[in-house]
Amino acid sequence: MSIEKLLVANRGEIAIRIIRAARELGVDSVAIHSQDDANSLHVRLADEAVSLDGAGARAYLDVESVVRAAIGAGCDALHPGYGFLAESAELSRRCDEMGITFVGPTPESLELFGDKARARALAVELDVPVLPGTETAVELEGATEFFHSLGNGGAMMLKAIAGGGGRGMRVVTAEDQIAEAYERCQSEAATAFGNGDLLVERLMTT
């Protein structure tokens, strides 16, 4: 399969790297940019550029706008870079529906591994070693019980089930940290991912 025209659905350093790699491969690149990124380096380096509605990071998070930009520019592939929509199953699915090659995982893989509880359950099913932890979301009481089960000197990691990019995670090393860490982690997860469910795992230290 060959790619002729690639939409780079990101900005900054990663967009620049993708654009330069595309040029080395003889692939035309199309940058997207928010209103306030019109003069950014990734825009100037790309062969073409498409302006998105709005300013700031939000402009890069609108799946339909990104897909429309790719279609309008005649792109046959889309590279999401990292962050923003890189882990969006919706974007991967929309690309498939529109006949655009998504340079990344399938929608099914993104949905599975975007849910830490499901990904953990699959690992257990396939006998892949995992750290001790809960298989489903836990409330504060369950997190506290798990911490007690670790014994003296134990530590755990609170993790947002729908999290990614290091957000929605908190290390807990003492019982008096649990309530505050749980509340903050849950709030951050709900804000960033629209899902405040948390699981816990024993913290692996070196």
Phi and psi restraints in degrees (value plus and minus 20) as a CYANA .aco file:
   2 SER   PHI    -132.8   -92.8
   2 SER   PSI     127.8   167.8
   3 ILE   PHI    -131.4   -91.4
   3 ILE   PSI     111.3   151.3
   4 GLU   PHI    -123.7   -83.7
   4 GLU   PSI     -56.0   -16.0
   5 LYS   PHI    -163.2  -123.2
   5 LYS   PSI     103.3   143.3
   6 LEU   PHI    -135.6   -95.6
   6 LEU   PSI     105.3   145.3
   7 LEU   PHI    -107.1   -67.1
   7 LEU   PSI     108.2   148.2
   8 VAL   PHI    -119.8   -79.8
   8 VAL   PSI      84.2   124.2
   9 ALA   PHI    -110.4   -70.4
   9 ALA   PSI      38.7    78.7
  10 ASN   PHI    -182.9  -142.9
  10 ASN   PSI    -193.0  -153.0
  11 ARG   PHI    -164.4  -124.4
  11 ARG   PSI     157.5   197.5
  12 GLY   PHI      50.2    90.2
  12 GLY   PSI    -172.4  -132.4
  13 GLU   PHI     -77.9   -37.9
  13 GLU   PSI     -63.0   -23.0
  14 ILE   PHI     -88.3   -48.3
  14 ILE   PSI     -57.8   -17.8
  15 ALA   PHI     -83.8   -43.8
  15 ALA   PSI     -60.7   -20.7
  16 ILE   PHI     -81.8   -41.8
  16 ILE   PSI     -64.2   -24.2
  17 ARG   PHI     -82.6   -42.6
  17 ARG   PSI     -62.1   -22.1
  18 ILE   PHI     -86.1   -46.1
  18 ILE   PSI     -63.1   -23.1
  19 ILE   PHI     -81.3   -41.3
  19 ILE   PSI     -63.9   -23.9
  20 ARG   PHI     -86.1   -46.1
  20 ARG   PSI     -59.2   -19.2
  21 ALA   PHI     -85.2   -45.2
  21 ALA   PSI     -61.1   -21.1
  22 ALA   PHI     -81.2   -41.2
  22 ALA   PSI     -62.8   -22.8
  23 ARG   PHI     -81.2   -41.2
  23 ARG   PSI     -61.6   -21.6
  24 GLU   PHI     -82.8   -42.8
  24 GLU   PSI     -49.1    -9.1
  25 LEU   PHI    -111.3   -71.3
  25 LEU   PSI     -19.9    20.1
  26 GLY   PHI      56.4    96.4
  26 GLY   PSI       4.7    44.7
  27 VAL   PHI    -125.0   -85.0
  27 VAL   PSI     109.7   149.7
  28 ASP   PHI     -88.6   -48.6
  28 ASP   PSI     121.9   161.9
  29 SER   PHI    -136.8   -96.8
  29 SER   PSI     126.2   166.2
  30 VAL   PHI    -145.9  -105.9
  30 VAL   PSI     100.8   140.8
  31 ALA   PHI    -110.8   -70.8
  31 ALA   PSI     133.0   173.0
  32 ILE   PHI    -136.0   -96.0
  32 ILE   PSI     134.1   174.1
  33 HIS   PHI    -173.8  -133.8
  33 HIS   PSI     126.8   166.8
  34 SER   PHI     -94.2   -54.2
  34 SER   PSI     151.2   191.2
  35 GLN   PHI     -79.9   -39.9
  35 GLN   PSI     -55.4   -15.4
  36 ASP   PHI    -108.0   -68.0
  36 ASP   PSI     -19.8    20.2
  37 ASP   PHI    -127.7   -87.7
  37 ASP   PSI      -6.8    33.2
  38 ALA   PHI     -78.3   -38.3
  38 ALA   PSI     -49.3    -9.3
  39 ASN   PHI    -123.9   -83.9
  39 ASN   PSI      -5.5    34.5
  40 SER   PHI     -89.4   -49.4
  40 SER   PSI     138.2   178.2
  41 LEU   PHI     -82.3   -42.3
  41 LEU   PSI     -59.1   -19.1
  42 HIS   PHI     -83.2   -43.2
  42 HIS   PSI     -50.4   -10.4
  43 VAL   PHI     -89.8   -49.8
  43 VAL   PSI     -61.7   -21.7
  44 ARG   PHI     -91.0   -51.0
  44 ARG   PSI     -49.4    -9.4
  45 LEU   PHI    -100.6   -60.6
  45 LEU   PSI     -48.6    -8.6
  46 ALA   PHI     -90.5   -50.5
  46 ALA   PSI     137.4   177.4
  47 ASP   PHI     -89.1   -49.1
  47 ASP   PSI     -53.3   -13.3
  48 GLU   PHI    -161.7  -121.7
  48 GLU   PSI     146.4   186.4
  49 ALA   PHI    -164.8  -124.8
  49 ALA   PSI     125.3   165.3
  50 VAL   PHI    -143.5  -103.5
  50 VAL   PSI     109.7   149.7
  51 SER   PHI    -105.1   -65.1
  51 SER   PSI     113.8   153.8
  52 LEU   PHI    -118.1   -78.1
  52 LEU   PSI     136.2   176.2
  53 ASP   PHI     -92.0   -52.0
  53 ASP   PSI     123.4   163.4
  54 GLY   PHI      70.2   110.2
  54 GLY   PSI     155.0   195.0
  55 ALA   PHI    -144.7  -104.7
  55 ALA   PSI     142.4   182.4
  56 GLY   PHI      52.3    92.3
  56 GLY   PSI    -188.8  -148.8
  57 ALA   PHI     -81.8   -41.8
  57 ALA   PSI     -51.0   -11.0
  58 ARG   PHI     -77.4   -37.4
  58 ARG   PSI     -53.8   -13.8
  59 ALA   PHI     -81.7   -41.7
  59 ALA   PSI     -50.2   -10.2
  60 TYR   PHI    -106.9   -66.9
  60 TYR   PSI     -21.7    18.3
  61 LEU   PHI    -124.7   -84.7
  61 LEU   PSI     -15.7    24.3
  62 ASP   PHI    -111.2   -71.2
  62 ASP   PSI      83.0   123.0
  63 VAL   PHI     -76.5   -36.5
  63 VAL   PSI     -67.9   -27.9
  64 GLU   PHI     -85.2   -45.2
  64 GLU   PSI     -57.5   -17.5
  65 SER   PHI     -85.0   -45.0
  65 SER   PSI     -60.1   -20.1
  66 VAL   PHI     -86.4   -46.4
  66 VAL   PSI     -62.9   -22.9
  67 VAL   PHI     -85.6   -45.6
  67 VAL   PSI     -61.9   -21.9
  68 ARG   PHI     -81.3   -41.3
  68 ARG   PSI     -57.9   -17.9
  69 ALA   PHI     -82.8   -42.8
  69 ALA   PSI     -62.0   -22.0
  70 ALA   PHI     -85.1   -45.1
  70 ALA   PSI     -64.0   -24.0
  71 ILE   PHI     -85.9   -45.9
  71 ILE   PSI     -66.1   -26.1
  72 GLY   PHI     -82.3   -42.3
  72 GLY   PSI     -51.4   -11.4
  73 ALA   PHI    -109.2   -69.2
  73 ALA   PSI     -20.8    19.2
  74 GLY   PHI      53.0    93.0
  74 GLY   PSI      10.5    50.5
  75 CYS   PHI     -99.3   -59.3
  75 CYS   PSI     122.7   162.7
  76 ASP   PHI    -125.2   -85.2
  76 ASP   PSI     -18.2    21.8
  77 ALA   PHI    -171.7  -131.7
  77 ALA   PSI     138.4   178.4
  78 LEU   PHI    -159.9  -119.9
  78 LEU   PSI     109.8   149.8
  79 HIS   PHI    -133.0   -93.0
  79 HIS   PSI     100.4   140.4
  80 PRO   PHI    -104.5   -64.5
  80 PRO   PSI     -29.3    10.7
  81 GLY   PHI      49.3    89.3
  81 GLY   PSI    -158.9  -118.9
  82 TYR   PHI    -149.7  -109.7
  82 TYR   PSI     138.5   178.5
  83 GLY   PHI      52.0    92.0
  83 GLY   PSI    -186.9  -146.9
  84 PHE   PHI      24.1    64.1
  84 PHE   PSI    -134.3   -94.3
  85 LEU   PHI    -120.6   -80.6
  85 LEU   PSI      -4.5    35.5
  86 ALA   PHI     -80.7   -40.7
  86 ALA   PSI     -49.4    -9.4
  87 GLU   PHI    -128.8   -88.8
  87 GLU   PSI       3.4    43.4
  88 SER   PHI    -108.5   -68.5
  88 SER   PSI      92.2   132.2
  89 ALA   PHI     -84.1   -44.1
  89 ALA   PSI     -52.7   -12.7
  90 GLU   PHI     -82.9   -42.9
  90 GLU   PSI     -64.2   -24.2
  91 LEU   PHI     -85.2   -45.2
  91 LEU   PSI     -64.1   -24.1
  92 SER   PHI     -79.5   -39.5
  92 SER   PSI     -61.3   -21.3
  93 ARG   PHI     -88.1   -48.1
  93 ARG   PSI     -63.0   -23.0
  94 ARG   PHI     -84.1   -44.1
  94 ARG   PSI     -57.4   -17.4
  95 CYS   PHI     -81.7   -41.7
  95 CYS   PSI     -65.1   -25.1
  96 ASP   PHI     -77.7   -37.7
  96 ASP   PSI     -65.5   -25.5
  97 GLU   PHI     -83.3   -43.3
  97 GLU   PSI     -52.0   -12.0
  98 MET   PHI    -115.7   -75.7
  98 MET   PSI     -13.9    26.1
  99 GLY   PHI      54.4    94.4
  99 GLY   PSI       4.6    44.6
 100 ILE   PHI    -124.1   -84.1
 100 ILE   PSI     111.0   151.0
 101 THR   PHI     -92.1   -52.1
 101 THR   PSI     101.5   141.5
 102 PHE   PHI    -110.6   -70.6
 102 PHE   PSI      97.9   137.9
 103 VAL   PHI    -102.3   -62.3
 103 VAL   PSI      63.1   103.1
 104 GLY   PHI     148.8   188.8
 104 GLY   PSI    -189.1  -149.1
 105 PRO   PHI     -87.4   -47.4
 105 PRO   PSI     145.0   185.0
 106 THR   PHI     -91.2   -51.2
 106 THR   PSI     140.8   180.8
 107 PRO   PHI     -77.8   -37.8
 107 PRO   PSI     -58.1   -18.1
 108 GLU   PHI     -83.7   -43.7
 108 GLU   PSI     -62.8   -22.8
 109 SER   PHI     -86.0   -46.0
 109 SER   PSI     -61.3   -21.3
 110 LEU   PHI     -84.4   -44.4
 110 LEU   PSI     -59.2   -19.2
 111 GLU   PHI     -86.1   -46.1
 111 GLU   PSI     -62.8   -22.8
 112 LEU   PHI     -84.8   -44.8
 112 LEU   PSI     -72.6   -32.6
 113 PHE   PHI    -103.8   -63.8
 113 PHE   PSI     -26.3    13.7
 114 GLY   PHI     -99.7   -59.7
 114 GLY   PSI     -29.2    10.8
 115 ASP   PHI    -134.3   -94.3
 115 ASP   PSI      83.2   123.2
 116 LYS   PHI     -81.0   -41.0
 116 LYS   PSI     -52.6   -12.6
 117 ALA   PHI     -86.9   -46.9
 117 ALA   PSI     -65.4   -25.4
 118 ARG   PHI     -86.2   -46.2
 118 ARG   PSI     -60.4   -20.4
 119 ALA   PHI     -84.4   -44.4
 119 ALA   PSI     -60.6   -20.6
 120 ARG   PHI     -85.0   -45.0
 120 ARG   PSI     -62.7   -22.7
 121 ALA   PHI     -81.7   -41.7
 121 ALA   PSI     -59.2   -19.2
 122 LEU   PHI     -85.4   -45.4
 122 LEU   PSI     -61.5   -21.5
 123 ALA   PHI     -81.0   -41.0
 123 ALA   PSI     -63.4   -23.4
 124 VAL   PHI     -83.2   -43.2
 124 VAL   PSI     -63.0   -23.0
 125 GLU   PHI     -80.7   -40.7
 125 GLU   PSI     -54.2   -14.2
 126 LEU   PHI    -113.9   -73.9
 126 LEU   PSI      -8.8    31.2
 127 ASP   PHI      41.3    81.3
 127 ASP   PSI      10.6    50.6
 128 VAL   PHI    -104.1   -64.1
 128 VAL   PSI     107.5   147.5
 129 PRO   PHI     -79.8   -39.8
 129 PRO   PSI     113.3   153.3
 130 VAL   PHI    -153.1  -113.1
 130 VAL   PSI     137.2   177.2
 131 LEU   PHI     -89.4   -49.4
 131 LEU   PSI     129.7   169.7
 132 PRO   PHI     -76.1   -36.1
 132 PRO   PSI     116.9   156.9
 133 GLY   PHI    -195.5  -155.5
 133 GLY   PSI    -194.8  -154.8
 134 THR   PHI    -111.4   -71.4
 134 THR   PSI     128.5   168.5
 135 GLU   PHI    -108.4   -68.4
 135 GLU   PSI     -37.1     2.9
 136 THR   PHI    -155.3  -115.3
 136 THR   PSI     157.1   197.1
 137 ALA   PHI     -82.9   -42.9
 137 ALA   PSI     125.9   165.9
 138 VAL   PHI    -144.3  -104.3
 138 VAL   PSI     128.5   168.5
 139 GLU   PHI    -105.0   -65.0
 139 GLU   PSI     158.7   198.7
 140 LEU   PHI     -77.9   -37.9
 140 LEU   PSI     -61.0   -21.0
 141 GLU   PHI     -81.6   -41.6
 141 GLU   PSI     -63.0   -23.0
 142 GLY   PHI     -86.7   -46.7
 142 GLY   PSI     -57.0   -17.0
 143 ALA   PHI     -84.4   -44.4
 143 ALA   PSI     -60.2   -20.2
 144 THR   PHI     -85.8   -45.8
 144 THR   PSI     -62.5   -22.5
 145 GLU   PHI     -81.9   -41.9
 145 GLU   PSI     -60.5   -20.5
 146 PHE   PHI     -84.6   -44.6
 146 PHE   PSI     -61.1   -21.1
 147 PHE   PHI     -80.8   -40.8
 147 PHE   PSI     -62.6   -22.6
 148 HIS   PHI     -82.2   -42.2
 148 HIS   PSI     -54.0   -14.0
 149 SER   PHI     -87.5   -47.5
 149 SER   PSI     -36.6     3.4
 150 LEU   PHI     -99.3   -59.3
 150 LEU   PSI     -36.2     3.8
 151 GLY   PHI      58.3    98.3
 151 GLY   PSI    -196.2  -156.2
 152 ASN   PHI     -80.1   -40.1
 152 ASN   PSI     115.5   155.5
 153 GLY   PHI      60.4   100.4
 153 GLY   PSI     -19.6    20.4
 154 GLY   PHI     -94.6   -54.6
 154 GLY   PSI     135.5   175.5
 155 ALA   PHI    -164.4  -124.4
 155 ALA   PSI     132.2   172.2
 156 MET   PHI    -156.1  -116.1
 156 MET   PSI     144.5   184.5
 157 MET   PHI    -137.0   -97.0
 157 MET   PSI     103.8   143.8
 158 LEU   PHI    -105.0   -65.0
 158 LEU   PSI     112.7   152.7
 159 LYS   PHI    -153.5  -113.5
 159 LYS   PSI     114.9   154.9
 160 ALA   PHI     -90.9   -50.9
 160 ALA   PSI     107.1   147.1
 161 ILE   PHI     -79.1   -39.1
 161 ILE   PSI     -56.7   -16.7
 162 ALA   PHI    -118.4   -78.4
 162 ALA   PSI      -6.4    33.6
 163 GLY   PHI     -97.9   -57.9
 163 GLY   PSI     151.0   191.0
 164 GLY   PHI    -194.6  -154.6
 164 GLY   PSI     141.5   181.5
 165 GLY   PHI      48.2    88.2
 165 GLY   PSI       1.7    41.7
 166 GLY   PHI      61.9   101.9
 166 GLY   PSI     -21.3    18.7
 167 ARG   PHI    -108.5   -68.5
 167 ARG   PSI     133.8   173.8
 168 GLY   PHI      50.8    90.8
 168 GLY   PSI      17.8    57.8
 169 MET   PHI    -155.7  -115.7
 169 MET   PSI     119.2   159.2
 170 ARG   PHI    -163.9  -123.9
 170 ARG   PSI     117.0   157.0
 171 VAL   PHI    -110.0   -70.0
 171 VAL   PSI     116.3   156.3
 172 VAL   PHI    -144.5  -104.5
 172 VAL   PSI     102.3   142.3
 173 THR   PHI    -137.3   -97.3
 173 THR   PSI     -26.3    13.7
 174 ALA   PHI    -165.9  -125.9
 174 ALA   PSI     130.1   170.1
 175 GLU   PHI     -80.8   -40.8
 175 GLU   PSI     -55.0   -15.0
 176 ASP   PHI     -92.9   -52.9
 176 ASP   PSI     -21.5    18.5
 177 GLN   PHI    -114.2   -74.2
 177 GLN   PSI     -35.6     4.4
 178 ILE   PHI     -81.7   -41.7
 178 ILE   PSI     -71.8   -31.8
 179 ALA   PHI     -80.3   -40.3
 179 ALA   PSI     -68.0   -28.0
 180 GLU   PHI     -86.6   -46.6
 180 GLU   PSI     -62.8   -22.8
 181 ALA   PHI     -83.7   -43.7
 181 ALA   PSI     -60.2   -20.2
 182 TYR   PHI     -83.4   -43.4
 182 TYR   PSI     -67.7   -27.7
 183 GLU   PHI     -81.5   -41.5
 183 GLU   PSI     -65.5   -25.5
 184 ARG   PHI     -87.1   -47.1
 184 ARG   PSI     -62.1   -22.1
 185 CYS   PHI     -83.8   -43.8
 185 CYS   PSI     -63.5   -23.5
 186 GLN   PHI     -84.9   -44.9
 186 GLN   PSI     -62.5   -22.5
 187 SER   PHI     -84.5   -44.5
 187 SER   PSI     -64.3   -24.3
 188 GLU   PHI     -83.2   -43.2
 188 GLU   PSI     -60.9   -20.9
 189 ALA   PHI     -86.3   -46.3
 189 ALA   PSI     -62.9   -22.9
 190 ALA   PHI     -83.8   -43.8
 190 ALA   PSI     -58.8   -18.8
 191 THR   PHI     -90.7   -50.7
 191 THR   PSI     -65.3   -25.3
 192 ALA   PHI     -99.7   -59.7
 192 ALA   PSI     -54.1   -14.1
 193 PHE   PHI    -142.3  -102.3
 193 PHE   PSI     -23.9    16.1
 194 GLY   PHI      51.8    91.8
 194 GLY   PSI      -2.9    37.1
 195 ASN   PHI    -170.4  -130.4
 195 ASN   PSI      95.1   135.1
 196 GLY   PHI    -113.5   -73.5
 196 GLY   PSI     -11.6    28.4
 197 ASP   PHI     -85.8   -45.8
 197 ASP   PSI     118.2   158.2
 198 LEU   PHI    -146.0  -106.0
 198 LEU   PSI     129.8   169.8
 199 LEU   PHI    -143.7  -103.7
 199 LEU   PSI     149.4   189.4
 200 VAL   PHI    -149.2  -109.2
 200 VAL   PSI     127.3   167.3
 201 GLU   PHI    -157.5  -117.5
 201 GLU   PSI     132.5   172.5
 202 ARG   PHI     -83.0   -43.0
 202 ARG   PSI     117.6   157.6
 203 LEU   PHI     -98.2   -58.2
 203 LEU   PSI     107.9   147.9
 204 MET   PHI    -110.4   -70.4
 204 MET   PSI     100.9   140.9
 205 THR   PHI    -132.4   -92.4
 205 THR   PSI     137.1   177.1
